[in-house]
């Protein structure tokens, strides 16, 4: 084992550990093996340090829906950091709902109570300067994050409408208090700008360790309305770029299409050229994983080109009426004003309707629809260009 660790120091190590179920001891054994491959738990926390566990708590969903970090993964990580005498807290800023409510529904709150891990303050935040930012020079960060000595990020392996995958890099977006996340979507209305922001956010926060729950991932209409897909893998790394690039290779997605990976490597956040330790990556590859592999380019170029691309090439969020329950979640989370999706005349007897001339293609409506009733539809020209 030590030889493999030594060889990995020239490149970022990503530990891949087979884990075939969420049975607590099975996950514990997988995590323990992975953390030893990276040098042991002592590498990531000293006694008395305040360690924040940052899971993916997008919305209040049961663990079997594969929307949030599974409580068995949270349990395995929390146990070892508590054993290391760290002072452990946890939290996230959900896309919808109060952090405490979401944590309870997702099954994490009961685990936290068992180990004396407290829920950090993710409802309030303050501005923190980041002079070294390449794109963003200051962030509003949750108080619970700023109070921590170190962050351990617990992302979920899922597809995503905007960034193709949501993984290690994007997980830190939840360190921004909920109401302020919508502001970034309006300020950064395309995936290029949004990805650059995510990279600077990670450069500012610098989590010490990433532990990705890929035991059951989500494919298709992610990050909430997709389909659970067993992948049987737990991934560990100190490098979010390397981890997300490994996920791309597992699902046969070209990493150069995932802009957080591209920009993260470009500015030195991490390296997409990873050293694999643990189980062979070939044993996890799923070439039929349902994810956006289109090579649509809507970034760069003159303003007129971007306007045309958004109208005729870029995927549009479309309501599927038979699934829509008219709950209004999509209307509530739409960050633009006036709303790009709304009930016509305030009449909730029919599904809400999109106004694409207002839509900034942030896909918040698709991301937060609890019924998976909003899908991304590629316009005809986009399908012709990319032979879909």
C-alpha positions in Angstrom: 0.0 0.0 0.0 2.7 2.5 0.9 4.4 2.0 -2.5 1.2 3.0 -4.2 0.9 6.1 -2.1 4.5 7.1 -2.8 4.0 6.7 -6.6 0.9 8.8 -6.5 2.6 11.9 -5.1 3.7 13.1 -8.6 0.0 13.2 -9.5 -3.2 13.5 -7.4 -4.3 10.2 -6.0 -7.9 9.1 -6.4 -8.9 6.0 -4.4 -11.6 3.9 -5.9 -13.0 1.3 -3.5 -15.7 -1.2 -4.4 -18.8 -1.0 -2.2 -21.8 -3.0 -3.3 -24.4 -1.8 -0.8 -25.2 0.8 1.8 -25.1 -1.7 4.7 -23.3 0.4 7.3 -20.4 -2.0 8.0 -19.8 -2.5 4.3 -19.5 1.2 3.8 -17.4 1.7 6.9 -14.9 -0.9 5.6 -14.8 0.7 2.2 -14.2 4.2 3.7 -11.5 2.8 6.1 -9.7 1.2 3.2 -9.9 4.3 1.1 -8.7 6.7 3.8 -5.7 4.4 4.5 -4.8 4.4 0.8 -4.6 8.2 1.1 -2.4 8.2 4.2 -4.8 7.7 7.1 -7.4 9.9 8.9 -4.6 11.6 10.9 -3.6 13.3 7.7 -6.8 15.3 7.6 -7.6 16.3 11.1 -5.7 17.0 14.3 -7.3 16.5 17.8 -9.5 19.4 18.7 -9.8 20.8 15.2 -13.2 21.9 14.0 -14.0 19.8 10.9 -17.1 20.5 8.8 -18.7 17.7 6.8 -20.3 19.1 3.7 -22.8 16.6 2.2 -25.0 17.1 -0.8 -28.4 18.0 0.7 -30.1 19.3 -2.4 -33.7 18.9 -1.2 -35.6 16.8 1.4 -35.7 13.4 -0.2 -35.4 9.9 1.2 -32.0 8.2 0.8 -33.2 5.6 -1.7 -34.0 8.4 -4.2 -30.2 8.9 -4.7 -30.7 12.7 -4.6 -28.5 13.3 -1.5 -25.4 11.9 0.2 -26.4 8.6 1.7 -26.5 8.4 5.6 -24.3 5.3 5.6 -21.5 7.3 3.8 -22.0 10.2 6.2 -21.9 7.8 9.2 -18.6 6.2 8.0 -16.9 9.5 7.6 -18.3 11.1 10.8 -17.3 8.1 12.9 -13.7 8.3 11.9 -13.3 12.0 12.4 -15.0 11.8 15.8 -12.6 8.9 16.6 -9.7 11.2 15.6 -10.9 13.6 18.4 -11.9 16.3 15.9 -14.9 18.6 16.7 -17.2 17.7 13.9 -20.1 19.7 12.5 -22.1 19.3 9.2 -24.3 21.2 7.0 -25.4 22.4 3.5 -27.6 25.1 2.0 -30.4 23.2 0.2 -31.9 24.4 -3.0 -35.3 24.2 -1.3 -36.3 23.9 2.3 -34.6 24.5 5.7 -31.3 22.7 6.3 -32.6 21.0 9.5 -35.7 19.7 7.6 -33.7 18.4 4.7 -31.1 16.7 6.9 -33.8 14.9 8.8 -35.6 13.7 5.7 -32.4 12.6 4.1 -31.5 10.5 7.1 -28.4 12.4 8.2 -29.8 14.2 11.2 -30.3 10.9 13.2 -26.7 9.8 12.4 -25.4 13.2 13.5 -27.3 13.0 16.8 -25.8 9.5 17.4 -22.2 10.8 17.1 -22.6 14.2 18.7 -22.1 16.0 15.3 -23.9 19.3 15.3 -25.7 21.1 12.5 -23.7 24.2 11.5 -25.3 27.5 10.6 -25.9 27.5 6.9 -28.8 29.9 7.0 -26.7 33.0 7.7 -23.5 34.2 6.0 -21.2 37.1 5.6 -18.9 38.4 2.9 -15.4 37.0 2.7 -12.7 38.6 0.4 -10.7 36.5 -2.0 -8.1 38.7 -3.6 -6.5 35.8 -5.4 -9.7 35.0 -7.2 -9.3 34.8 -11.0 -12.9 35.6 -11.6 -14.7 36.3 -8.3 -13.0 38.4 -5.6 -15.5 38.0 -2.8 -18.1 35.4 -1.7 -20.9 35.4 0.8 -20.1 32.2 2.8 -22.3 30.5 5.4 -21.3 31.2 9.0 -20.8 27.4 9.7 -18.3 27.2 6.9 -16.3 30.2 8.1 -16.2 28.8 11.6 -14.5 25.5 10.5 -10.8 24.8 10.6 -11.2 22.4 7.7 -13.8 21.1 5.3 -14.5 17.5 4.2 -16.7 17.4 1.2 -19.2 14.5 0.7 -20.5 14.9 -2.9 -23.0 12.6 -4.6 -22.3 11.2 -8.1 -25.1 12.6 -10.3 -25.8 13.9 -13.8 -26.6 17.6 -14.0 -28.5 19.8 -16.5 -26.1 22.7 -16.4 -22.6 21.3 -15.7 -23.3 17.7 -17.0 -22.2 16.2 -13.7 -22.5 17.4 -10.1 -19.6 16.1 -8.1 -16.6 17.3 -6.1 -16.2 20.8 -7.5 -19.9 21.7 -7.6 -20.6 20.4 -4.1 -19.1 23.6 -2.5 -21.8 25.7 -4.1 -23.9 24.7 -1.0 -21.4 26.7 1.2 -23.2 29.9 -0.1 -26.4 30.6 1.9 -29.5 29.6 0.0 -31.1 33.0 -0.9 -27.7 34.2 -2.2 -27.2 31.3 -4.6 -29.9 32.6 -6.9 -28.0 35.9 -7.2 -25.0 34.0 -8.8 -27.3 32.4 -11.4 -28.5 35.9 -12.5 -25.0 37.4 -12.5 -23.5 34.4 -14.3 -26.1 33.4 -16.8 -24.2 30.6 -18.6 -22.2 27.5 -17.8 -18.9 29.1 -18.7 -19.2 31.9 -16.1 -20.8 29.7 -13.6 -18.0 27.2 -13.8 -15.3 29.8 -13.4 -17.1 30.9 -10.2 -17.2 27.4 -8.9 -13.5 27.0 -9.4 -12.7 30.2 -7.5 -15.1 29.1 -4.7 -13.1 25.9 -4.4 -9.8 27.7 -4.4 -11.1 29.9 -1.6 -12.6 27.1 0.6 -9.9 24.5 -0.1 -11.6 21.3 1.4 -9.0 18.9 2.8 -10.7 15.8 1.6 -13.4 14.7 -0.9 -15.4 11.5 -0.3 -17.9 10.8 -3.2 -20.9 8.6 -2.8 -21.1 6.7 -6.0 -22.5 3.5 -4.5 -25.9 4.4 -6.1 -25.5 7.4 -8.5 -28.1 9.3 -10.4 -28.3 9.3 -14.2 -30.6 11.0 -16.7 -32.6 14.0 -15.6 -30.4 14.8 -12.6 -29.7 16.2 -10.1 -33.1 15.4 -8.6 -35.5 14.0 -11.3 -33.2 11.3 -12.7 -32.9 7.6 -12.2 -30.9 5.8 -9.5 -28.0 3.8 -11.0 -25.9 1.4 -8.9 -22.2 2.2 -9.6 -20.8 0.4 -6.5 -17.9 2.8 -5.9 -16.7 5.1 -3.1 -14.2 7.6 -4.3 -11.7 9.5 -2.1 -9.2 12.3 -3.0 -7.7 15.6 -1.9 -8.1 16.9 -5.5 -11.6 17.8 -6.7 -10.5 18.2 -10.3 -9.0 14.7 -10.3 -12.1 13.2 -8.7 -14.5 14.7 -11.2 -12.2 13.7 -14.1 -12.2 10.2 -12.8 -16.0 10.2 -12.7 -16.1 11.4 -16.3 -13.9 8.4 -17.3 -16.1 6.0 -15.4 -19.2 7.2 -17.2 -17.4 7.6 -20.6 -17.9 11.4 -20.6 -15.1 13.5 -22.2 -13.7 15.5 -19.2 -13.0 18.4 -21.6 -16.8 18.9 -21.8 -17.1 19.5 -18.1 -16.0 23.1 -17.7 -15.4 23.1 -13.9 -12.8 20.4 -14.6 -11.3 22.4 -17.5 -11.1 25.7 -15.7 -10.0 24.0 -12.4 -7.0 22.5 -14.1 -6.3 25.7 -16.0 -5.9 27.8 -12.8 -4.2 25.1 -10.7 -7.1 23.9 -8.5 -6.1 20.4 -9.3 -5.1 18.0 -12.1 -7.3 15.9 -14.3 -4.3 13.5 -14.7 -5.0 11.3 -11.7 -3.2 8.3 -10.2 -5.7 5.6 -9.4 -5.3 3.6 -6.2 -7.5 0.9 -4.8 -9.7 -1.1 -7.2 -9.1 -0.9 -11.0 -11.1 1.8 -12.7 -12.0 -0.6 -15.5 -14.2 -2.5 -13.1 -16.5 0.5 -12.6 -16.9 1.8 -16.2 -20.5 2.3 -17.4 -20.4 3.5 -21.0 -24.2 3.5 -21.1 -24.6 5.9 -18.2 -27.2 8.5 -19.2 -25.5 11.9 -19.2 -25.3 14.8 -21.6 -22.4 14.1 -24.1 -23.4 16.7 -26.6 -20.6 19.0 -27.8 -22.8 22.1 -27.9 -20.7 25.2 -27.5 -22.5 28.3 -26.3 -19.7 30.0 -24.6 -17.4 32.6 -26.1 -17.8 34.4 -29.4 -19.6 37.6 -30.1 -22.9 38.5 -28.4 -24.9 37.9 -31.6 -23.6 34.3 -31.7 -24.5 33.7 -28.1 -28.0 35.0 -28.6 -28.5 32.8 -31.6 -27.0 29.8 -29.9 -29.3 30.3 -26.9 -32.3 30.4 -29.1 -31.6 27.6 -31.6 -29.0 25.3 -30.1 -28.9 25.5 -26.3 -31.3 23.0 -24.5 -34.5 24.5 -23.2 -36.3 23.6 -20.0 -39.7 22.1 -20.9 -42.6 21.1 -18.6 -44.0 17.6 -19.0 -47.7 18.2 -18.2 -48.5 14.7 -17.2 -45.9 14.7 -14.4 -46.5 18.3 -13.2 -48.4 18.6 -9.9 -48.5 22.4 -10.1 -46.6 22.8 -6.8 -44.9 26.0 -8.0 -41.4 25.0 -7.0 -40.0 25.9 -10.4 -41.6 29.4 -10.2 -40.3 30.0 -6.7 -36.7 29.1 -7.6 -36.5 30.9 -10.9 -33.9 33.6 -10.2 -34.8 36.2 -12.8 -37.3 39.0 -12.5 -39.8 39.0 -14.0 -40.0 35.2 -13.8 -39.1 33.1 -16.8 -41.5 30.4 -15.7 -44.9 31.2 -14.1 -48.5 30.3 -13.9 -50.4 32.2 -16.6 -52.5 34.8 -14.9 -51.8 33.2 -11.6 -54.0 30.3 -12.6 -52.7 27.1 -11.0 -55.2 24.8 -12.7 -52.6 24.3 -15.5 -48.9 23.7 -15.5 -46.6 26.8 -15.4 -45.3 28.1 -18.7 -41.8 29.2 -19.7 -41.0 32.5 -21.3 -37.8 31.7 -23.2 -37.0 35.3 -24.0 -36.5 35.8 -20.2 -34.9 32.4 -19.5 -31.2 32.5 -18.8 -30.8 28.7 -19.1 -29.6 28.2 -15.6 -31.9 25.2 -15.3 -32.8 25.9 -11.6 -36.4 25.0 -12.5 -35.3 21.6 -13.8 -32.9 21.0 -10.9 -35.5 21.7 -8.2 -38.6 20.1 -9.7 -39.6 17.5 -7.2 -41.5 15.4 -9.7 -38.9 15.3 -12.5 -41.5 17.1 -14.6 -39.1 19.5 -16.3 -36.8 18.1 -18.9 -34.1 19.7 -21.1 -35.1 19.6 -24.8 -32.5 20.3 -27.5 -33.8 22.5 -30.3 -33.9 21.0 -33.8 -30.8 22.9 -35.0 -28.9 21.6 -32.0 -29.9 18.0 -32.8 -28.9 18.4 -36.4 -25.5 19.9 -35.6 -24.7 17.1 -33.1 -26.5 14.3 -35.0 -28.7 13.4 -32.1 
